[in-house]
Amino acid sequence: MSGDIPTLHYLDIGSLGRGEVTRLFLKDAGVDFKDIRYKYDETWPATSKKLQEDGISKTGKVPALVYKGNILTQHIPTLRYLARDLGSYDGTTNEEKYLVDLVADIYIDWRSQWVAQLGTKTDKYKNETAPEYYKIVAGYYAKHGGPYLLGQTITYADFAVYQSIDNDTKIGTLPAELPEEITKFKQAFEARPRVAAYLAEREKK
């Protein structure tokens, strides 16, 4: 199985959710992969159970990435694994690695709050939670002058932060005004050749 093309298992929900972070990372890194998307409807419980039975996901949840003979789950640990395997997309010093891990964990906290309000979007999330999140993240981006978290070097955490911007945009909870550092980052990220090509392809679907 180690010689097989990587396979990403996720839900067919457009750009929403955790799987898209992994997908963006693989696209930018130039890693060819098989993209399996499952319908998120009445058939999902049965599909989830089969993923458990097949050993693709111990919990039945996705994303799950089959990569070089390993099954990787939980999207942020997966990105960390890929960064280490590729020898890039991370800091080079302990201080830089700490900063990348820190912002990735802040994103995880944001994600839990984003998911919690999906059923009934609240003014509190849009007017308080989201603005505070982007303000905090922007402070870390300012540390190295941008456009990425570590200045000119993109890291796995940048993909997570971009996903938060995209997902807030998709459901109408992105703050009307974003910190300059976040706007600068978004422009730079979307201008990356492989990312730009993928986003253009995604918009056509």
Protein Blocks (a to p, Z undefined) as FASTA:
>chain_A
ZZpccddddddehjgdjklmmmmmmmmnopacddddddddfklmmmmmmmmmnomamnlp
acdddeehiacehjklmmmmmmmmnopaiafbfklmmmmmmmmmmmmmmmmmmmmmmmmc
cfklmmmmmmmmmmmmmmmmmmnopjbfnljaccfklmmmmmmmmmmmmnopacfbdcfk
lmmmmmmmmmpmklmmmmmmmmmZZ
